[in-house]
Amino acid sequence: MANLVTAGLDGSRESVAAARWAAHEADLRGVPLALVHVEEWLERPPLAVATTEVQRQWARGLLREASEEIKGLYPELEITARRLSGIPATALAHAAASSDMLVLGSRGLGAITGFILGSIGAGTIAATDQPVVLVRAPRDEAKPAEGSHPDGPIVTGVDIRHPGDALLSFAFDEAARRGCALRVLHAWAPPPVVGYGPGLDPGVQEEIGRGIATAVDEMIRPWCEKYPSVTVTPEVFIGQSAIQLVDASKGAALVVVGRRIRRSAYGAHIGAIAHAVLHHAAAPVAVIAHE
């Protein structure tokens, strides 16, 4: 454990909301908060020196104001602020490597405004092995981050075909720290029907459902024993995982999704389920990388 929570600031309302969320998380964990701003340096002609200095002054002011605001909310919280340079996604991923968690702002969620996660957020998640949390800005600055319900449950989805230790460890730990309930979801689809024959017999479907529910119970049992104070509700649905998680995000304190670490010649990928949840969930979303 690095014992540090890091938040990225770019001056947007979303990044300010992310910094506040990160401060609350750091306070819960009893660890310092690091605020970082990435200055993307490109080749500039000599006459651009003055503009560069203006940007530096603006970045210093941004970090100073955010630090002062958060200090007013959490007087005992240790806060550091620093400017980084380079490609934003790469620099943020590097900062995350020495943190327990990286928190970023997210502009787009919902069916109407969705699909504007942004290349920096998507690139950072794909390049980061540490947990990354995406937070939306509130419509009202006096309220918590949009979609955030601090007293709500933690929601996570599991795949019984793959080990979920990293995902479940994070979800149970967050629920125990916050003193809230945990909902563990698993969605499955009946096997396809061949030709024009009748659909799957209801009795067979129920039997499959019971078997899957048993597998989910066995998967989470060690974590329930490790975190006896956490009230856990396993739920098995027929349908698509992303849709179930998005629906369950309403009223949740946090949604926790996984993404498999995949390196290829075409770069890293977030994964279809995580991608959909990030764009449409109504609560902050934590993305946990796992093998």
N, C-alpha and C positions, 0 to 999 in steps of 0.2 A: 504494500500500500504506500502511495506517495504522500498521503495526508495533505492533499491540496485539491481545491476545486478551482477550475479556470473558466472564465467567461470571456467571449470575444465581443469587442465593442467596435461598431463602425459608424456610430452616430444616429442610426435609425431608431425609431420607437421600439422596433422588435428587439434590437440588441440591448436597449436599456431595460426592457422587460426581462430579457435573459439574464442580465447582470443582477437584477433584483432577485430573480428565482434562484440564481446561483448563490447569492448571499444567504438566502434562507437555508439552502441545502448545506452550505459550509457551516452555518451556525448550528444546524441540527447535528452535523458530524463533529463539531468542535475542532475544525481545521481552518487554516487560512484561506483567503480568497485571492486569486490572482486575476487582475483585469488586464487584458492585452488588446492592443490595436495594431493591425497589420498595415503597413504602408507599402503599397505595391510600387516598386521602383522600376520605371521603364527608361529607356534611353531618352534623354532630354537635351535640347540644345542649350548652350551657355545662358541664353536669355531666360531660361526657365528656372534659374537659381532662386529668384525672388519668389516665384510661385511655390517652389519647394519649401522655402522657409515659412511661408504662410501656412502650408499644410502641416508642417511640424508644429507650429504654434497652435493650430486648431486641434491637433491630436493631443497635445499636452493638456489643453483646456478641457477636452472631452474626458480624458482619464481623470483629471483633477476633480471635475464636477461630479462624475459618477462616484468616485471614491468618497467625496464629502457627503453626498446624499446617502450612500450606503452606511457610512460611519454614523450618520444621524439615526438610522434605523437599527443598526447593530453596533452599539458603542464598544463592545468588547471584542468585536471581530477584527482579526489581523488582516489588513488589506495591502496588497502590493499592486503597482501599476507599471506597465512597461510597454514601449513601442517595439514592434518587430518589423522587419523588412523582408520582402520577397513575394513569391506567389502566395496569395492569402490561404488557399486550401492547404498548401504544403507547410506554411509557417504555423498555421493553427494545429495541424496534425502533429507537428514537432512539439508544440507547446503542450498538447494533450498527452504526449508520451511520458511526461514527468508529472502527470496529474492523475487523480482518481476519476475525474470526470471533466468533460468539456461541455459548456453550455453555450448555445448559439440562438440567435433570433430566427424565426421562420415567418415569412410573409404570407404564405398561402395555404389555407386549409378550407375544406368545404367544397361541395359540388359546383358552386357557382364561381368562387374565387380561386379554386384550386389549381394545382400543377404550376405553382410558382415557388417551389422550394428554393430554387436558385442554384447556379452552378457551384458557388463557393460552398454552400451548405452540403450539397450532394457530394462534391469532391472531397470535402473534409471528412465526411462520414466514411466514404469508401477508403480513405487513406489512413483512418484512425482505428487502432485496435482497442483503445480505451472506450468506455461508455460515452456516448454523445447524446445530449438532451437538446431537443428543439422546442423553443418556447415562442408563443405568439404574443403580440402586444395587446393590451386591453383597450377596449373602445373608450373607456373612462380611465384617465391616468390615476385616479384615486383608488381604483380597484385592482385586484390581483391580475396576473396574466390571463388573457382571454382563454376561456375553457378550463381554467384552473379551479379546482374545488379542493382546497387543502384538507377538508375533512372527509373527502371521498375515498373510495378504495383504490388500491393499486390494481391494475388490470394487466395480465400478460397472457400470451398464447403459447402453447407448447406443441411440439410435433413428436409423437410417440415413436417415430421411426428413427429419430436422431437424439443423441444425448443432449440434455438441456441444462447441464450443471451451471454454466456461466449465466444463463438467463435466469434460472430459478434462484441462484445465489444472490443476484442483484435484486430481484423482485422481493424475495423474503427479507433481505436485509433492509430494504427501503420500507417495507411494511412494518417491520419491527421497530425501526427507528422513528417512524411517524406515529406508531400506535394505531394503525388503521388495518382494515380488513384487506384480504388479497383474493382476487378472483382469477382462477386459472382456467383458461378456455382452450378447448380443442375442437376444431371443426373437421368433419369428414364427409365424404360423398359416397353413396351406395355404388356398388360395382355397376358398370354399364350393362344394359339389357341387350342381348344379341338378337338381331332380326326383329320380327314383329311379335315376339312372344310377350306374355304378361309381365308386368313389372315385378320387382323383387317382392317376395312374399312378406307381408307385414311381420310375421313371426320371426322370420330369418333376419329382417332388418332390426328388430328389437334385440335379437340375440347378438348381432354384430355390435350394436350400440352398447350393450352391457359389457361386452368384451373390451371395447375401447375405453369405457369408463373405468373398468378394472385396471387397465394398463396405465391410465392417467393417475389413478390412485396410487399405484405402485411407484410411479415415477416421482411423485411428490412426497411420498411417505418419509424418506430420510430427511427431507427439509422441514416437514411438519414436526418431526421429532427434535430437530435441531433448534427450531423456533416455536416452542410450545405456546408462546404468548400470542402468536399470529392466528387470527381466525381465517381459515382458508375455505373457499367454496370452489370446488372443481365443477366445471360445466362443460358438457359435451353437446355439440350442435351438429345438425346436418346442414351443410352449406359451405360457403367460402370463408376462409379464415380472416381475410382482410375485412370483409363486410361485418363479420361478428365483432371484431376488435374495434372497428370504427363505431359501431352501434353501442358497444359497451363503454366507449370512451366518454360518453355523455355523463357528466357528474363524477368522473374519475379524478383522482389527484394526479395520476401519472399512468401512462400506458407504456409497457415495456415490450419491445419486440426484438427479435434476434436477426442477425444477418451472418451468413456463413462467410468466413474469410476465404476468398478466392482470388488468386493472382493469375493473370493471364497476359498474353501479348496485347490484349485489348484494354488492359487496365482492370482495376478492381470494380466490383459492382455491389450495389446495396441489396438487391433482391426484390422480387416483385411484391411480396407481402409488406415488407418494411417500407418500400417506396409508396405503396397505396395508403398505408396507415399514416405516414408522414404528411401526405398531402390532404388527408381528409379527417383525421382524428380531431375531436373537440377538446382535447386535453394535451398538455405537454407530453412529448414522446421521447423515451430513452431507447437508443439503439445499442444493442449489446453484440459485439463481434464474438464469434465462436467458431471452432473448427468444424 
